Amino acid sequence: MASSVLDLAPVVPVVVLDDASDAVPLARALVAGGLPAIEVTLRTPAALDAIRAIADGVPDAVVGAGTVLNPAQVAASVAAGARFLVSPGWTDTLLEALRESGLPFLPGVSTTSEVVALLERGVTEMKFFPAEAAGGTPYLKSLSAPLPQARFCPTGGISLASAPAYLALPNVGCVGGTWMLPADAIRDKDWGRVETLAREAAALR
């Protein structure tokens, strides 16, 4: 695995699954399309089973857990086979658990003070969330001069059309998105369509 989650692929698909049986075919489609890093959010009861299924069944995928909010979820994600962890925000308690997991992690930030606080704690790689609502590319661009050591994976409201502007910024390693996972494609199990959209996203860099 790359030393950083930010360097695995230009786009990290953010997956919300209601049925863990969809996890393996979905992950295979994403990997085939060139997106090996897959963030499965802990927003549904099926999430941990989905992470476990991908970790066991799709060796070329680098599956991570997203929406990690507390130490118990960190432990459950590690046990399920997650290879990286992502949170929408952070506290010192959560940060300590993320560190102790031994896995790469991206704590979420949306303000300059949060970025500075993480830098103070030795963390240089972060999720910028919710990206569009929190100021988008102008905001991140304005952070790059005073805080060049911080690198981001912006997530939240990003589309195929807006992703290139984020990826062009010097402090952005990758973006998170859901546009390659249309709800109807997942409902209809149209994995070919997911693979096509993933290939389009992977070609952004």
C-alpha positions in Angstrom: 0.0 0.0 0.0 1.2 3.5 -0.7 2.6 5.3 2.4 -0.4 7.7 2.3 -4.1 7.2 1.6 -3.8 10.5 -0.4 -1.5 8.8 -2.9 -3.5 5.7 -3.8 -5.8 7.2 -6.4 -7.0 10.6 -7.4 -10.5 9.8 -6.2 -11.7 7.8 -3.2 -15.2 6.5 -3.7 -17.3 7.1 -0.6 -19.6 4.1 -0.3 -22.9 3.8 1.7 -24.2 0.2 1.5 -27.5 -1.1 2.9 -26.8 -4.7 1.8 -23.4 -6.3 2.5 -23.9 -8.7 -0.4 -23.3 -5.8 -2.8 -19.9 -5.1 -1.3 -17.7 -7.5 -3.3 -19.2 -6.9 -6.8 -19.2 -3.2 -6.1 -15.5 -3.2 -5.0 -14.5 -5.3 -7.9 -16.1 -2.8 -10.3 -14.3 0.1 -8.6 -10.9 -1.7 -8.7 -11.4 -2.7 -12.3 -12.1 1.0 -13.1 -8.9 2.1 -11.4 -10.1 3.2 -8.0 -8.5 0.7 -5.5 -9.0 2.9 -2.3 -12.6 2.5 -1.2 -14.1 4.2 1.9 -17.1 2.3 3.3 -19.0 4.7 5.7 -20.2 3.4 9.0 -23.6 4.9 8.3 -25.6 1.7 7.9 -25.8 -1.6 9.9 -24.3 -3.4 6.9 -21.1 -1.3 6.9 -18.8 -3.5 9.0 -19.9 -6.7 7.2 -19.3 -4.9 3.9 -15.7 -3.9 5.0 -15.1 -7.5 6.0 -16.4 -8.9 2.7 -14.2 -6.6 0.7 -11.1 -7.2 2.8 -11.6 -11.0 2.4 -12.9 -11.1 -1.1 -11.2 -8.3 -3.1 -7.4 -8.5 -2.5 -6.7 -5.6 -4.9 -8.9 -3.2 -3.0 -7.7 -1.0 -0.2 -10.8 -0.8 1.9 -11.2 1.8 4.6 -13.9 2.8 7.1 -15.4 6.2 7.0 -17.7 8.2 9.3 -15.6 6.9 12.2 -16.8 8.8 15.3 -15.5 7.1 18.4 -12.9 4.6 19.7 -15.4 1.7 19.6 -15.9 2.2 15.9 -12.1 2.4 15.4 -11.7 -1.0 17.1 -14.6 -2.5 15.1 -13.2 -1.2 11.8 -9.8 -2.6 12.5 -11.3 -6.0 13.4 -13.3 -6.0 10.2 -10.2 -5.6 8.1 -10.2 -1.8 7.3 -6.8 -0.6 6.1 -7.4 3.1 6.6 -9.8 5.2 8.7 -11.6 8.5 7.9 -13.6 10.7 10.3 -15.8 13.7 9.5 -14.3 15.6 12.4 -12.0 14.9 15.4 -11.6 15.2 19.1 -8.5 14.4 21.1 -10.1 11.1 22.3 -10.9 10.1 18.7 -7.4 11.2 17.5 -5.8 9.0 20.2 -7.8 6.0 19.1 -7.0 6.6 15.4 -3.3 6.8 16.2 -3.3 3.7 18.4 -5.0 1.7 15.5 -1.7 1.7 13.6 -3.6 2.4 10.4 -3.3 5.5 8.2 -6.1 7.9 9.1 -7.7 11.2 7.8 -9.3 13.2 10.6 -11.9 15.7 9.3 -11.5 19.5 9.4 -13.4 22.5 8.1 -11.7 25.5 9.7 -8.2 26.9 9.8 -8.0 26.5 13.6 -8.8 22.8 13.3 -6.0 22.4 10.8 -3.5 24.2 13.0 -4.6 22.1 16.0 -3.9 18.9 14.1 -0.5 20.2 12.8 0.3 21.0 16.4 -0.4 17.3 17.2 1.8 16.1 14.3 -0.9 15.2 11.9 -0.4 16.6 8.3 -3.0 14.6 6.3 -6.6 15.5 6.7 -10.1 15.2 5.2 -11.6 18.5 4.4 -15.3 18.1 5.0 -18.0 19.2 4.0 -15.8 20.5 1.1 -18.3 22.5 -1.0 -20.3 23.8 2.0 -17.1 24.7 3.9 -15.7 27.0 1.2 -14.5 24.6 -1.6 -11.5 25.3 -3.7 -11.1 29.0 -2.8 -10.9 28.1 0.8 -8.3 25.3 0.3 -6.3 27.4 -2.0 -6.1 30.1 0.6 -4.8 27.6 3.2 -1.9 26.5 1.0 0.3 29.5 1.6 0.2 29.8 5.4 -0.1 26.1 6.0 1.8 24.4 3.2 2.5 21.3 5.3 -1.2 20.3 5.5 -2.5 18.0 2.7 -6.2 17.2 2.2 -8.7 14.8 0.8 -11.7 17.1 0.2 -15.1 15.3 0.4 -18.7 16.5 0.3 -20.6 17.8 -2.7 -17.7 17.1 -5.2 -18.7 16.0 -8.7 -16.9 14.9 -11.8 -17.1 18.5 -13.0 -15.6 20.1 -9.9 -13.0 17.4 -9.0 -10.3 18.6 -11.4 -10.2 22.1 -9.8 -9.6 20.5 -6.4 -7.0 18.1 -7.8 -5.1 21.0 -9.3 -4.5 22.5 -5.9 -1.0 21.9 -4.4 -2.4 20.8 -1.0 -4.9 18.3 -2.3 -3.8 14.7 -2.6 -7.1 13.2 -3.7 -10.8 13.9 -3.5 -13.7 11.8 -2.0 -16.9 11.4 -3.9 -20.0 9.4 -4.6 -20.8 10.4 -8.2 -19.4 7.1 -9.5 -21.9 5.2 -7.3 -25.4 6.3 -8.5 -28.1 5.0 -6.2 -30.0 3.4 -9.2 -26.9 1.6 -10.4 -26.4 0.0 -7.0 -30.1 -0.8 -6.7 -30.0 -2.4 -10.1 -26.6 -4.1 -9.5 -25.3 -2.4 -12.7 -21.7 -3.0 -11.8 -20.6 -2.3 -15.4 -21.9 1.2 -15.1 -20.0 1.7 -11.8 -16.8 0.4 -13.5 -17.3 2.9 -16.4 -17.8 5.8 -14.0 -14.9 4.7 -11.9 -12.6 4.6 -15.0 -13.8 8.1 -15.8 -12.9 9.3 -12.3 -9.5 7.5 -12.3 -8.5 9.3 -15.5 -8.9 12.7 -13.7 -5.1 12.7 -12.9 
